[in-house]
Amino acid sequence: MTASGDDDCVDRGSQLLAGAYALNTPDDHVSYYRDFAEHYDKVFADGLGYVYPAAIAAKLAMQPLSDGPILDIGCGTGLVAAEIRRVIPDAVLDGIDISPEMLEASRSKGLYRSLLQADLTGDFTHVPKNYGVIVSAGTFTHGHLGPQPLVELLSHCAPAAFAVIGINSQHFAAHGFADVVAELEQAGKISRSHIDEVPIYDGRDAEHSGDTAFILSFRVQ
């Protein structure tokens, strides 16, 4: 690809990201990702140098894990699952996402044991329970999920399950994640949490070179 082609891919990736950040309702998400799914890996992830999923997998690989499958929250096209399988080849993964088209992209890669459509702002009681690990990248961010679904997802975890949840750092501050996490700790629902700040992109796009996420990790009590 030429330099101008690289620049065009970065520009298109930034446009897709801006559109995703501007979403409001579950219907908006389903509609937007209907088209976004086709371009997500090549134009967005490759175009912007999306290194966030690798950071989630690296954090997960550093921890002793409980028995039980891994639930990938907002799994998209399976980028987190692909990185987890690089470091934990025998991982058993299930994925949930609101977009049928994103789920279909994941399904084509053969990374997951099962995939389910779920709106995490609504009723997701059909999602199985007793997961040994929950992970997420790119779902707790602008235009997407606040902290409440994370609280409700704890009931889908087995005792001592490990969580590695990426949250856009600006979104974390704007939506009171720190207060919610502190309440969960005080209530004895999770262990003392740990936060690592990581880059979301590799720096090739100046506009987003400083974008970071907090990787929130804890054990479910």
Rosetta blueprint (number, residue, H / E / L):
1 M L
2 T L
3 A H
4 S H
5 G H
6 D H
7 D H
8 D H
9 C H
10 V H
11 D H
12 R H
13 G H
14 S H
15 Q H
16 L H
17 L H
18 A H
19 G H
20 A H
21 Y H
22 A L
23 L L
24 N L
25 T L
26 P H
27 D H
28 D H
29 H H
30 V H
31 S H
32 Y H
33 Y H
34 R H
35 D H
36 F H
37 A H
38 E H
39 H H
40 Y H
41 D H
42 K H
43 V H
44 F H
45 A H
46 D H
47 G H
48 L H
49 G L
50 Y E
51 V L
52 Y H
53 P H
54 A H
55 A H
56 I H
57 A H
58 A H
59 K H
60 L H
61 A H
62 M L
63 Q L
64 P L
65 L L
66 S L
67 D L
68 G L
69 P L
70 I E
71 L E
72 D E
73 I E
74 G L
75 C L
76 G L
77 T L
78 G L
79 L H
80 V H
81 A H
82 A H
83 E H
84 I H
85 R H
86 R H
87 V H
88 I L
89 P L
90 D L
91 A L
92 V L
93 L E
94 D E
95 G E
96 I E
97 D E
98 I L
99 S L
100 P H
101 E H
102 M H
103 L H
104 E H
105 A H
106 S H
107 R H
108 S L
109 K L
110 G L
111 L L
112 Y L
113 R L
114 S E
115 L E
116 L E
117 Q E
118 A L
119 D L
120 L L
121 T L
122 G L
123 D L
124 F L
125 T L
126 H L
127 V L
128 P L
129 K L
130 N L
131 Y E
132 G E
133 V E
134 I E
135 V E
136 S E
137 A E
138 G E
139 T E
140 F E
141 T L
142 H L
143 G L
144 H L
145 L L
146 G L
147 P L
148 Q H
149 P H
150 L H
151 V H
152 E H
153 L H
154 L H
155 S H
156 H H
157 C E
158 A E
159 P E
160 A E
161 A E
162 F E
163 A E
164 V E
165 I E
166 G E
167 I E
168 N E
169 S H
170 Q H
171 H H
172 F H
173 A H
174 A H
175 H L
176 G L
177 F H
178 A H
179 D H
180 V H
181 V H
182 A H
183 E H
184 L H
185 E H
186 Q H
187 A L
188 G L
189 K L
190 I E
191 S L
192 R L
193 S L
194 H E
195 I E
196 D E
197 E E
198 V E
199 P E
200 I L
201 Y E
202 D L
203 G L
204 R L
205 D L
206 A H
207 E H
208 H H
209 S L
210 G L
211 D L
212 T E
213 A E
214 F E
215 I E
216 L E
217 S E
218 F E
219 R E
220 V E
221 Q L
